[in-house]
Amino acid sequence: MRNILGVAPEKTYIVYVIQNRVNSKRYAGMSSNVPRRWSQHLRAAAKNSPYPIHASIRRYGHTAFDLHIVAEFKTEREAYAFEHKFIQEECLQERARGYNLADGGRGFTREETIRYNLKRNMHKVPRISTQVRKMVASVPTDRLLSTAGTHDHWDYKVTARRLDRERAATLIVKAAKTRRHHIMQ
């Protein structure tokens, strides 16, 4: 989008805070388009996202939250640095004070997301959680994990050496749930 003189406006990066009016917990984030980012939070909440901010939006309703702009920056790097500092200073990663899971920046890496989801879901399968841990720990890197199904026509093989332990745990949990798992020698 250009202004009247034909010059593109400067992009700004905004650090914002979403505050729950009921319990005073806050979430800090960064975006170049805050209204769009707020809409993304609302959509994620509606789609049952497991993250604390989205669960809270579902629980209290979107009207129980206020959105505040904390600071504006000309560069993304400055905004990320400020967001990180703000989250640390305000202790927004503590469950009693905030909803942030990551310490700012670009959020979770793929591995951190897997770790979070595994940790969050381990209580749902208490009978096999210790069994899964033992199985993952005991899998030598040269063994082959294989799961196969008949009615749903899926079959895949993957070497444990190429997997990190969390990915292997995910495969084992999936296989254990379907009751069709085995570890080939």
Number of C-alpha atoms within 10 A of each C-alpha: 6 9 8 6 6 8 9 10 9 8 12 15 21 24 22 21 19 20 20 23 13 9 12 12 20 25 20 25 24 25 18 17 12 18 11 11 15 16 11 12 17 18 13 18 22 13 11 11 15 14 15 16 24 21 17 18 19 17 11 14 14 16 9 14 19 12 16 13 14 15 14 18 16 13 12 18 12 13 24 21 12 21 24 19 15 18 22 14 9 13 17 22 19 14 13 12 15 23 24 22 18 15 18 23 17 11 13 14 10 9 12 13 12 15 16 15 14 16 10 11 12 15 11 9 12 11 10 16 16 12 13 20 15 12 16 20 12 9 16 11 11 11 14 17 19 18 22 16 14 8 6 7 7 9 10 9 10 14 13 18 14 11 12 11 16 16 17 22 20 17 18 24 21 14 17 15 12 12 11 14 18 14 12 9 7
